[in-house]
């Protein structure tokens, strides 16, 4: 029997191993934690959430919602366990991060066809079929081997995690509960600013001391931050009011204490099921920890906030997929090696899961000499893969799910909301038809 190795126990690796095992093949799932930890992970659990506990929007008009619906049709273990452990978060699918990872770990480790190996992989077994899904924090040893294998340099950017605070330390006399435009179940906690408070906060933020990021100069000429996870202080450098049009935007919110829209807000999102912890939304940061405490306590309502996790910056690594991968996520120079997850150049937990799903199914098809799976580019998963393999290799940057990467509609619809509805309807219709017509590829 052909040996199958999935390297990396994050979202992509877990999903890939699950998709292979559910089709009756044995697979080795390698995860180096806790033998070797990363700068961002805190546990030895599989599929640990690091940057956020949110898996994106559930709103039907959002591209991330469509991606999740497609993954459900492909029987994603990640989405199934996420919904089981969901917590109220407005229009977002947020989970109790500890319970989520615990349940994933239990289910994967108890599967008789999945052999979970706690070991750092430093060499690639060329006799086996491999899915490399080690994510943005790939170890230096394996990164070197992959670089040697591909003959291509890695590209680097920096990702950032937001702080988490204790609910009991918040000033609820100032903070108010509300979801933007009162949409969705659950709510956010909103910290309202007036202009004077906002001006003071931004000035202190810009003058706060930054922490060093080991081995990398983040303020290089190109400042390679990922736009979707921009440190709040870097956002403020783009303009004094820029945060007010980003994570601190007050639109859709009315403070019931004065029935007015705040000048700016900071939102807090529930981080665990029992609502004792809250994430400061959009406040990824590179500030030193003592500076985070000083500056973020200037946020109205956080004057006495207790931080259970400070924000951190860490390296994020991805390959130049347009040069290296084919449409089945195989390495062009070696079809026994697949890549999945954030390494491919997608951004986001659910996007990572999608790449693992397709890689896992295609490993099975390769072994069984079946036609390889290629989803139509009218679907969000198909469009993501189409993007990462056909983008400009000289300017390739990671991407989230978004409506702009889908194949254009045959009809010209000017209304954005209606256009997105049509995109969603077409994607689900095409995917259901495709899966029915290609049923033999999925068993």
ZAZA-430893 format. One record per residue (C-alpha): residue number from 1; y, z negated, x negated. Coordinates in nm, 3 decimals, padded with zeros to 5 digits. Layout:
(NUM; (Y; Z; X)),
...
REM end
This chain:
(1; (00.000; 00.000; 00.000)),
(2; (00.350; 00.083; -00.123)),
(3; (00.548; -00.219; -00.237)),
(4; (00.879; -00.267; -00.055)),
(5; (01.156; -00.482; -00.200)),
(6; (01.473; -00.577; -00.016)),
(7; (01.715; -00.734; -00.263)),
(8; (01.971; -00.965; -00.102)),
(9; (01.939; -01.209; 00.186)),
(10; (02.271; -01.143; 00.357)),
(11; (02.329; -00.957; 00.683)),
(12; (02.215; -00.619; 00.553)),
(13; (01.910; -00.750; 00.369)),
(14; (01.792; -00.963; 00.661)),
(15; (01.833; -00.675; 00.904)),
(16; (01.655; -00.429; 00.674)),
(17; (01.360; -00.664; 00.618)),
(18; (01.338; -00.734; 00.993)),
(19; (01.338; -00.363; 01.085)),
(20; (01.061; -00.293; 00.833)),
(21; (00.844; -00.590; 00.932)),
(22; (00.874; -00.526; 01.307)),
(23; (00.716; -00.184; 01.239)),
(24; (00.414; -00.348; 01.077)),
(25; (00.485; -00.314; 00.705)),
(26; (00.493; -00.597; 00.452)),
(27; (00.820; -00.650; 00.269)),
(28; (00.953; -00.876; -00.007)),
(29; (01.299; -01.018; 00.062)),
(30; (01.466; -01.145; -00.255)),
(31; (01.750; -01.398; -00.238)),
(32; (01.876; -01.564; -00.556)),
(33; (02.030; -01.868; -00.382)),
(34; (01.981; -02.161; -00.445)),
(35; (01.839; -02.070; -00.789)),
(36; (02.171; -01.907; -00.864)),
(37; (02.474; -01.959; -00.639)),
(38; (02.778; -01.737; -00.589)),
(39; (03.147; -01.838; -00.597)),
(40; (03.171; -01.803; -00.217)),
(41; (02.839; -01.926; -00.073)),
(42; (02.772; -02.293; -00.004)),
(43; (02.410; -02.302; 00.120)),
(44; (02.070; -02.149; 00.053)),
(45; (02.047; -02.008; 00.408)),
(46; (01.992; -01.641; 00.478)),
(47; (02.276; -01.447; 00.642)),
(48; (02.531; -01.717; 00.556)),
(49; (02.875; -01.641; 00.696)),
(50; (03.138; -01.677; 00.426)),
(51; (03.475; -01.526; 00.519)),
(52; (03.475; -01.606; 00.890)),
(53; (03.253; -01.713; 01.175)),
(54; (03.371; -01.416; 01.381)),
(55; (03.165; -01.101; 01.420)),
(56; (03.456; -00.909; 01.565)),
(57; (03.573; -00.820; 01.913)),
(58; (03.368; -00.811; 02.233)),
(59; (03.643; -00.620; 02.415)),
(60; (03.506; -00.285; 02.534)),
(61; (03.817; -00.105; 02.412)),
(62; (03.750; -00.220; 02.055)),
(63; (03.547; -00.019; 01.802)),
(64; (03.367; -00.331; 01.677)),
(65; (03.239; -00.396; 02.029)),
(66; (03.086; -00.049; 02.042)),
(67; (02.916; -00.105; 01.707)),
(68; (02.756; -00.423; 01.840)),
(69; (02.633; -00.245; 02.153)),
(70; (02.471; 00.023; 01.938)),
(71; (02.299; -00.238; 01.724)),
(72; (02.157; -00.406; 02.034)),
(73; (01.997; -00.075; 02.129)),
(74; (01.835; -00.074; 01.783)),
(75; (01.701; -00.429; 01.838)),
(76; (01.918; -00.603; 01.578)),
(77; (01.800; -00.953; 01.489)),
(78; (02.152; -01.041; 01.372)),
(79; (02.311; -00.962; 01.710)),
(80; (02.036; -01.136; 01.904)),
(81; (02.067; -01.461; 01.708)),
(82; (02.448; -01.437; 01.705)),
(83; (02.465; -01.424; 02.083)),
(84; (02.225; -01.718; 02.104)),
(85; (02.462; -01.923; 01.884)),
(86; (02.795; -01.794; 02.018)),
(87; (03.090; -02.026; 02.073)),
(88; (03.407; -01.970; 02.282)),
(89; (03.659; -01.751; 02.096)),
(90; (03.852; -01.541; 02.343)),
(91; (03.752; -01.176; 02.305)),
(92; (03.568; -01.234; 01.976)),
(93; (03.197; -01.288; 01.915)),
(94; (03.213; -01.605; 01.708)),
(95; (02.917; -01.823; 01.619)),
(96; (02.834; -02.172; 01.502)),
(97; (02.787; -02.065; 01.143)),
(98; (02.538; -02.336; 01.046)),
(99; (02.311; -02.294; 01.348)),
(100; (02.328; -01.917; 01.321)),
(101; (02.213; -01.912; 00.958)),
(102; (01.951; -02.178; 01.022)),
(103; (01.797; -01.977; 01.307)),
(104; (01.800; -01.654; 01.105)),
(105; (01.635; -01.831; 00.810)),
(106; (01.365; -01.987; 01.029)),
(107; (01.280; -01.660; 01.200)),
(108; (01.269; -01.454; 00.881)),
(109; (01.075; -01.713; 00.680)),
(110; (00.819; -01.758; 00.958)),
(111; (00.750; -01.385; 00.986)),
(112; (00.404; -01.323; 00.828)),
(113; (00.507; -00.976; 00.708)),
(114; (00.821; -01.095; 00.525)),
(115; (00.773; -01.267; 00.190)),
(116; (01.098; -01.448; 00.107)),
(117; (01.131; -01.486; -00.270)),
(118; (01.397; -01.718; -00.416)),
(119; (01.467; -01.538; -00.740)),
(120; (01.749; -01.350; -00.910)),
(121; (01.655; -00.986; -00.957)),
(122; (01.771; -00.863; -01.296)),
(123; (01.560; -00.547; -01.319)),
(124; (01.482; -00.275; -01.065)),
(125; (01.113; -00.211; -00.999)),
(126; (01.092; 00.168; -01.006)),
(127; (00.730; 00.161; -00.888)),
(128; (00.843; 00.011; -00.557)),
(129; (01.072; 00.128; -00.280)),
(130; (01.389; -00.079; -00.300)),
(131; (01.677; -00.154; -00.067)),
(132; (01.964; -00.300; -00.269)),
(133; (02.175; -00.512; -00.036)),
(134; (02.319; -00.775; -00.268)),
(135; (02.666; -00.744; -00.121)),
(136; (03.008; -00.801; -00.271)),
(137; (02.890; -01.078; -00.503)),
(138; (02.613; -00.888; -00.677)),
(139; (02.512; -01.077; -00.992)),
(140; (02.638; -00.943; -01.322)),
(141; (02.283; -00.872; -01.444)),
(142; (02.189; -00.657; -01.147)),
(143; (02.532; -00.494; -01.133)),
(144; (02.482; -00.380; -01.492)),
(145; (02.142; -00.232; -01.409)),
(146; (02.276; -00.050; -01.104)),
(147; (02.563; 00.085; -01.309)),
(148; (02.317; 00.212; -01.569)),
(149; (02.103; 00.367; -01.296)),
(150; (02.387; 00.547; -01.120)),
(151; (02.581; 00.644; -01.428)),
(152; (02.891; 00.559; -01.230)),
(153; (03.139; 00.275; -01.271)),
(154; (03.171; 00.015; -01.000)),
(155; (03.488; -00.014; -00.803)),
(156; (03.634; -00.359; -00.747)),
(157; (03.867; -00.513; -00.494)),
(158; (03.929; -00.870; -00.392)),
(159; (03.822; -01.041; -00.073)),
(160; (03.953; -01.373; 00.052)),
(161; (03.833; -01.653; 00.282)),
(162; (04.065; -01.855; 00.507)),
(163; (04.086; -02.238; 00.514)),
(164; (03.911; -02.453; 00.777)),
(165; (04.071; -02.770; 00.917)),
(166; (03.946; -03.067; 01.122)),
(167; (04.037; -03.066; 01.490)),
(168; (04.108; -03.441; 01.496)),
(169; (04.380; -03.398; 01.235)),
(170; (04.582; -03.149; 01.443)),
(171; (04.904; -03.237; 01.625)),
(172; (04.826; -03.135; 01.982)),
(173; (05.172; -03.239; 02.096)),
(174; (05.295; -02.924; 01.924)),
(175; (04.992; -02.692; 01.936)),
(176; (04.909; -02.515; 02.262)),
(177; (04.589; -02.352; 02.387)),
(178; (04.597; -01.987; 02.488)),
(179; (04.436; -01.651; 02.423)),
(180; (04.665; -01.357; 02.372)),
(181; (04.764; -01.221; 02.714)),
(182; (04.519; -01.482; 02.857)),
(183; (04.230; -01.240; 02.804)),
(184; (03.868; -01.328; 02.725)),
(185; (03.670; -01.647; 02.758)),
(186; (03.768; -01.947; 02.553)),
(187; (04.099; -01.973; 02.372)),
(188; (04.278; -02.011; 02.042)),
(189; (04.493; -02.301; 01.930)),
(190; (04.845; -02.174; 01.864)),
(191; (05.094; -02.327; 01.621)),
(192; (05.444; -02.211; 01.729)),
(193; (05.733; -02.147; 01.488)),
(194; (06.104; -02.119; 01.551)),
(195; (06.307; -01.901; 01.314)),
(196; (06.409; -02.186; 01.083)),
(197; (06.051; -02.310; 01.050)),
(198; (05.928; -01.958; 00.984)),
(199; (06.190; -01.887; 00.716)),
(200; (06.106; -02.212; 00.535)),
(201; (05.733; -02.142; 00.551)),
(202; (05.761; -01.788; 00.414)),
(203; (05.991; -01.898; 00.130)),
(204; (05.753; -02.177; 00.026)),
(205; (05.455; -01.943; 00.057)),
(206; (05.613; -01.688; -00.173)),
(207; (05.700; -01.951; -00.434)),
(208; (05.364; -02.133; -00.428)),
(209; (05.141; -02.135; -00.735)),
(210; (04.839; -01.903; -00.735)),
(211; (04.491; -01.989; -00.855)),
(212; (04.331; -01.782; -01.127)),
(213; (04.037; -01.558; -01.040)),
(214; (03.789; -01.567; -01.324)),
(215; (03.715; -01.249; -01.518)),
(216; (03.956; -01.031; -01.320)),
(217; (04.330; -00.967; -01.319)),
(218; (04.402; -00.936; -00.947)),
(219; (04.759; -00.838; -01.009)),
(220; (04.663; -00.521; -01.184)),
(221; (04.871; -00.208; -01.149)),
(222; (04.688; -00.095; -00.836)),
(223; (04.657; -00.440; -00.669)),
(224; (04.313; -00.357; -00.525)),
(225; (04.315; -00.578; -00.215)),
(226; (04.120; -00.469; 00.091)),
(227; (04.374; -00.412; 00.367)),
(228; (04.162; -00.581; 00.633)),
(229; (04.138; -00.910; 00.442)),
(230; (04.484; -00.932; 00.283)),
(231; (04.588; -01.270; 00.138)),
(232; (04.870; -01.410; 00.351)),
(233; (05.099; -01.452; 00.048)),
(234; (05.041; -01.089; -00.052)),
(235; (05.129; -00.983; 00.301)),
(236; (05.451; -01.184; 00.281)),
(237; (05.545; -01.006; -00.043)),
(238; (05.557; -00.682; 00.151)),
(239; (05.847; -00.816; 00.355)),
(240; (05.981; -01.143; 00.494)),
(241; (05.886; -01.046; 00.852)),
(242; (05.562; -00.863; 00.773)),
(243; (05.338; -01.160; 00.870)),
(244; (05.516; -01.173; 01.210)),
(245; (05.380; -00.826; 01.277)),
(246; (05.036; -00.920; 01.148)),
(247; (04.838; -01.244; 01.177)),
(248; (05.149; -01.444; 01.279)),
(249; (05.255; -01.210; 01.560)),
(250; (05.362; -01.399; 01.875)),
(251; (05.309; -01.117; 02.127)),
(252; (05.107; -01.205; 02.436)),
(253; (05.168; -01.579; 02.393)),
(254; (05.395; -01.811; 02.591)),
(255; (05.438; -02.171; 02.484)),
(256; (05.392; -02.380; 02.803)),
(257; (05.608; -02.655; 02.654)),
(258; (05.923; -02.441; 02.690)),
(259; (05.793; -02.129; 02.869)),
(260; (05.915; -01.910; 02.584)),
(261; (05.749; -01.679; 02.337)),
(262; (05.751; -01.839; 01.988)),
(263; (05.930; -01.669; 01.700)),
(264; (05.593; -01.660; 01.519)),
(265; (05.254; -01.830; 01.555)),
(266; (04.955; -01.928; 01.348)),
(267; (04.632; -01.918; 01.544)),
(268; (04.332; -02.146; 01.491)),
(269; (03.985; -02.028; 01.593)),
(270; (03.694; -02.258; 01.676)),
(271; (03.450; -02.260; 01.386)),
(272; (03.152; -02.459; 01.516)),
(273; (02.981; -02.524; 01.848)),
(274; (03.105; -02.880; 01.889)),
(275; (03.466; -02.771; 01.821)),
(276; (03.535; -03.016; 01.540)),
(277; (03.638; -02.745; 01.293)),
(278; (03.895; -02.466; 01.322)),
(279; (03.959; -02.161; 01.104)),
(280; (04.320; -02.061; 01.025)),
(281; (04.308; -01.702; 01.148)),
(282; (04.427; -01.436; 00.904)),
(283; (04.514; -01.690; 00.633)),
(284; (04.302; -01.563; 00.350)),
(285; (04.470; -01.686; 00.036)),
(286; (04.469; -01.716; -00.339)),
(287; (04.695; -02.024; -00.351)),
(288; (04.581; -02.323; -00.554)),
(289; (04.415; -02.584; -00.336)),
(290; (04.693; -02.843; -00.370)),
(291; (04.946; -02.570; -00.288)),
(292; (04.746; -02.471; 00.021)),
(293; (04.764; -02.829; 00.143)),
(294; (05.139; -02.850; 00.076)),
(295; (05.240; -02.511; 00.218)),
(296; (05.000; -02.488; 00.511)),
(297; (05.104; -02.834; 00.629)),
(298; (05.446; -02.677; 00.694)),
(299; (05.280; -02.496; 00.984)),
(300; (05.392; -02.673; 01.305)),
(301; (05.104; -02.887; 01.424)),
(302; (04.932; -02.898; 01.084)),
(303; (05.157; -03.164; 00.931)),
(304; (04.859; -03.395; 00.876)),
(305; (04.582; -03.138; 00.870)),
(306; (04.262; -03.231; 00.689)),
(307; (04.102; -02.936; 00.512)),
(308; (03.723; -02.914; 00.503)),
(309; (03.740; -02.582; 00.318)),
(310; (04.028; -02.434; 00.126)),
(311; (04.081; -02.061; 00.106)),
(312; (03.926; -01.882; -00.188)),
(313; (03.946; -01.539; -00.348)),
(314; (03.638; -01.368; -00.483)),
(315; (03.527; -01.040; -00.626)),
(316; (03.401; -00.773; -00.389)),
(317; (03.192; -00.491; -00.528)),
(318; (03.095; -00.154; -00.385)),
(319; (02.954; 00.171; -00.515)),
(320; (03.111; 00.515; -00.494)),
(321; (02.890; 00.621; -00.204)),
(322; (03.030; 00.977; -00.164)),
(323; (02.905; 01.052; -00.515)),
(324; (02.587; 00.847; -00.509)),
(325; (02.426; 00.834; -00.163)),
(326; (02.281; 01.085; 00.081)),
(327; (02.302; 01.061; 00.459)),
(328; (01.991; 00.843; 00.475)),
(329; (02.147; 00.582; 00.239)),
(330; (01.917; 00.688; -00.044)),
(331; (02.036; 00.723; -00.399)),
(332; (02.070; 01.096; -00.465)),
(333; (01.907; 01.064; -00.806)),
(334; (01.614; 00.852; -00.684)),
(335; (01.503; 00.868; -00.319)),
(336; (01.296; 00.550; -00.354)),
(337; (01.616; 00.346; -00.389)),
(338; (01.831; 00.274; -00.085)),
(339; (02.161; 00.089; -00.062)),
(340; (02.277; -00.115; 00.236)),
(341; (02.554; -00.348; 00.345)),
(342; (02.895; -00.392; 00.187)),
(343; (02.777; -00.232; -00.137)),
(344; (02.789; 00.104; 00.041)),
(345; (03.160; 00.074; 00.114)),
(346; (03.164; -00.056; 00.470)),
(347; (03.363; -00.372; 00.549)),
(348; (03.264; -00.640; 00.793)),
(349; (02.959; -00.844; 00.889)),
(350; (02.848; -00.617; 01.171)),
(351; (02.909; -00.301; 00.968)),
(352; (02.690; -00.450; 00.694)),
(353; (02.421; -00.522; 00.950)),
(354; (02.435; -00.159; 01.069)),
(355; (02.372; -00.025; 00.719)),
(356; (02.076; -00.260; 00.676)),
(357; (01.931; -00.145; 01.008)),
(358; (01.938; 00.224; 00.915)),
(359; (01.814; 00.164; 00.560)),
(360; (01.522; -00.044; 00.689)),
(361; (01.418; 00.215; 00.948)),
(362; (01.443; 00.495; 00.693)),
(363; (01.227; 00.309; 00.440)),
(364; (00.959; 00.293; 00.707)),
(365; (01.001; 00.664; 00.786)),
(366; (00.981; 00.755; 00.418)),
(367; (00.655; 00.564; 00.372)),
(368; (00.505; 00.710; 00.690)),
(369; (00.623; 01.062; 00.600)),
(370; (00.832; 01.083; 00.914)),
(371; (01.161; 01.261; 00.967)),
(372; (01.443; 01.044; 00.832)),
(373; (01.677; 00.888; 01.085)),
(374; (02.031; 01.028; 01.107)),
(375; (02.235; 00.905; 01.402)),
(376; (02.488; 01.149; 01.553)),
(377; (02.846; 01.108; 01.433)),
(378; (02.955; 01.055; 01.793)),
(379; (02.808; 00.705; 01.751)),
(380; (02.986; 00.437; 01.552)),
(381; (02.692; 00.380; 01.317)),
(382; (02.652; 00.752; 01.257)),
(383; (03.026; 00.790; 01.200)),
(384; (03.034; 00.503; 00.948)),
(385; (02.757; 00.662; 00.742)),
(386; (02.918; 01.003; 00.774)),
(387; (03.243; 00.856; 00.644)),
(388; (03.104; 00.675; 00.341)),
(389; (02.903; 00.973; 00.220)),
(390; (03.169; 01.238; 00.283)),
(391; (03.492; 01.058; 00.190)),
(392; (03.703; 01.160; -00.107)),
(393; (03.511; 01.010; -00.401)),
(394; (03.829; 00.986; -00.610)),
(395; (04.004; 00.764; -00.357)),
(396; (03.710; 00.599; -00.183)),
(397; (03.789; 00.262; -00.023)),
(398; (03.588; 00.037; 00.211)),
(399; (03.627; 00.086; 00.585)),
(400; (03.563; -00.105; 00.908)),
(401; (03.440; 00.047; 01.231)),
(402; (03.730; 00.227; 01.401)),
(403; (03.782; 00.501; 01.657)),
(404; (03.935; 00.736; 01.403)),
(405; (03.607; 00.807; 01.221)),
(406; (03.424; 00.927; 01.535)),
(407; (03.384; 01.297; 01.606)),
(408; (03.680; 01.404; 01.818)),
(409; (03.640; 01.440; 02.193)),
(410; (03.623; 01.789; 02.339)),
(411; (03.910; 01.700; 02.572)),
(412; (04.260; 01.599; 02.462)),
(413; (04.333; 01.257; 02.615)),
(414; (04.677; 01.118; 02.529)),
(415; (04.626; 00.774; 02.682)),
(416; (04.478; 00.563; 02.401)),
(417; (04.291; 00.318; 02.625)),
(418; (04.133; 00.595; 02.829)),
(419; (04.048; 00.789; 02.512)),
(420; (03.868; 00.488; 02.364)),
(421; (03.675; 00.439; 02.688)),
(422; (03.561; 00.800; 02.666)),
(423; (03.460; 00.752; 02.302)),
(424; (03.254; 00.448; 02.399)),
(425; (03.086; 00.614; 02.696)),
(426; (02.996; 00.921; 02.489)),
(427; (02.865; 00.714; 02.197)),
(428; (02.631; 00.504; 02.412)),
(429; (02.518; 00.806; 02.614)),
(430; (02.445; 01.005; 02.298)),
(431; (02.271; 00.716; 02.124)),
(432; (02.043; 00.643; 02.421)),
(433; (01.953; 01.011; 02.450)),
(434; (01.897; 01.036; 02.074)),
(435; (01.674; 00.729; 02.059)),
(436; (01.469; 00.854; 02.352)),
(437; (01.425; 01.199; 02.197)),
(438; (01.348; 01.054; 01.853)),
(439; (01.131; 00.769; 01.975)),
(440; (00.860; 00.851; 01.723)),
(441; (01.103; 00.771; 01.441)),
(442; (01.153; 00.419; 01.566)),
(443; (00.790; 00.306; 01.595)),
REM end
